Each structure stands twice: as C-alpha cells, then as structure tokens.
Amino acid sequence: SSGINAEYGGLCILDNDGKRVISKYYDTKDDTFATVKDQKLFESKMFKATEKSASEIVAINNYTAVFRSNVDLFFYVFGDSRENELMLLSVLNSLYESISMILRKNVEKRAIFEHMDSILLICDEVVDGGILLECDPNSVVNRVHVKNEDIPLSEQSVSQVSYDLLKSFTG
C-alpha cells in the first residue's frame, strides 16, 4: 500500500491539556499553517472540538480531523474537508498502532518523549510530505528498527544500547 495518492494536512499528538507533543504539517496550498502561531491556533481549536467529543471525526475550518485519545494523549490526523474519512482513519490507526508497538503498548506522554527519535521516524514512514506511504504498522515498525540500527553508537540513547546488548545476549 505504498504511495496512495491522498493529501493529508498533517498529523499531531497533543497532551491532555491540548499542548503540542509532536506535530507535522503538510498542507501548503494556502497559508493556513504558515506560522507556528497558526498551527497552535488550529491545534487549540481541534483539541477543544474533540476534548469531550464522542465522535472520532470532527470538522474544523476547511479540514476534517480524525482522532483517538488515550491515557494522557490525543492523536490527530487531518486533511482537506473533501478527504475520505476512512483514509484519514487508516493513517491514524497506522500511526497509533506503530507507536504502540514501539512503546510496547505503553502509549503515554513520558514514553513518547523517551522515544522521540523513533516516534518521529514513524510519522515520516506513515506519511511523507502529505502522501500516505504505509498503512501496515508491522512494516512501519520494521523500517524504523532498520533506520535506528543505522544510527552510530555515539548517537544512540542508553536505553537503545542496553536493549541492543540484551537482544544480542538473548538471541
């Protein structure tokens, strides 16, 4: 399922106060997200619209946003209001499941910050420049692991090195 031709406005992860944890904006058709201030205003509107929503789909400005919340995080994928909600949901699910696999189902703010490098790689593996690259979480996670193995030892976190050492002993 590589390179499905759909344009995504962006994706973001906010904490339970509506503050940005990660955000990636791809929509460049107009100046909606030209500045960080514009982006944070959009994130604030999105958070307010979804904070107590029972639905997983909301309309904000000219965008459709799908979201999923968990412990202390809100995950969003949004696109043009004409974008197919099922495609947006498939990106959201791929993003969430990939992150969940990397974090061993411990999807919470602290864990996201501790594995920020892998989380950012996941975002780039799922959507690149607004184009959907991969919907299968297993493929995404495998690619992220391969890229992490390419990181020089001096740039790896202590937990990565410990994990790799443990893995080499346990086979």
Rosetta blueprint (number, residue, H / E / L):
1 S L
2 S L
3 G L
4 I E
5 N E
6 A E
7 E E
8 Y L
9 G L
10 G E
11 L E
12 C E
13 I E
14 L E
15 D E
16 N L
17 D L
18 G L
19 K L
20 R E
21 V E
22 I E
23 S E
24 K E
25 Y E
26 Y L
27 D L
28 T L
29 K L
30 D L
31 D L
32 T L
33 F L
34 A L
35 T L
36 V H
37 K H
38 D H
39 Q H
40 K H
41 L H
42 F H
43 E H
44 S H
45 K H
46 M H
47 F H
48 K H
49 A H
50 T H
51 E L
52 K L
53 S L
54 A L
55 S L
56 E L
57 I E
58 V E
59 A E
60 I E
61 N L
62 N L
63 Y E
64 T E
65 A E
66 V E
67 F E
68 R E
69 S E
70 N E
71 V L
72 D L
73 L E
74 F E
75 F E
76 Y E
77 V E
78 F E
79 G E
80 D E
81 S L
82 R L
83 E L
84 N L
85 E H
86 L H
87 M H
88 L H
89 L H
90 S H
91 V H
92 L H
93 N H
94 S H
95 L H
96 Y H
97 E H
98 S H
99 I H
100 S H
101 M H
102 I H
103 L L
104 R L
105 K L
106 N L
107 V L
108 E L
109 K H
110 R H
111 A H
112 I H
113 F H
114 E H
115 H L
116 M H
117 D H
118 S H
119 I H
120 L H
121 L H
122 I H
123 C H
124 D H
125 E H
126 V H
127 V E
128 D E
129 G L
130 G L
131 I E
132 L E
133 L L
134 E L
135 C L
136 D L
137 P H
138 N H
139 S H
140 V H
141 V H
142 N H
143 R H
144 V H
145 H H
146 V H
147 K H
148 N H
149 E H
150 D L
151 I L
152 P L
153 L H
154 S H
155 E H
156 Q L
157 S L
158 V H
159 S H
160 Q H
161 V H
162 S H
163 Y H
164 D H
165 L H
166 L H
167 K H
168 S H
169 F H
170 T H
171 G L
